[in-house]
Amino acid sequence: MSSLTKRQAWGVAIVAILVLLSPVFLIAFLMADNFLRALFSPTRDAVVVEPTRNALAGTYVSLAATLTLRADQTFEVTNLPSFDMEGERQSCEWNGVGRWTLHRSSLGLLLTDSSRAHGKINCSEGTQDNSFVVLGQQPPYKLYLVIGDPDSGEGLDFVRTAR
């Protein structure tokens, strides 16, 4: 049997160290990934202090979709695309009226349809709820519709139009 050369011994030692430290590298990678997702997440600017109904009232637009919120907590939505739970666009759109409410979630302050009375809907079961994250620390606020998994970073930005 031949003995290992000094160079081979160093190679074996380095491989052994890398194998032993691989769980540490994996954990560090996952922590960095979560940190970067939080740092660049569209919901990073979720409101801290709940705004008044008057401060939220207004018309918000994104692409062809329009969402009008009224201070009496009613809304009207036009051409809001529908997505399934995996974030795939459906062939239907939300159009109609309803009532909105605010509540806290892990994403921040959510604006949701409390009435489930959207009007003309041709969407099948399995579509996701249309909950909007309220963004900004002061008016004018923005709304963000999360599409699919909140960790995916996919969503629609709704910007308030001038009154």
Sequence and secondary structure as in RCSB ss.txt:
>XXXX:A:sequence
MSSLTKRQAWGVAIVAILVLLSPVFLIAFLMADNFLRALFSPTRDAVVVEPTRNALAGTYVSLAATLTLRADQTF
EVTNLPSFDMEGERQSCEWNGVGRWTLHRSSLGLLLTDSSRAHGKINCSEGTQDNSFVVLGQQPPYKLYLVIGDP
DSGEGLDFVRTAR
>XXXX:A:secstr
     HHHHHHHHHHHHHHHHHHHHHHHHHHHHHHHHHHH GGGGB SS   HHHH EEEEETTEEEEE TTSEE
EEEEEEEEBTTS EEEEEEEEEEEEEEEEETTEEEEEESS   SEE   TTB    EEEE SSSS EEEEE SSG
GGT EEEEEE   
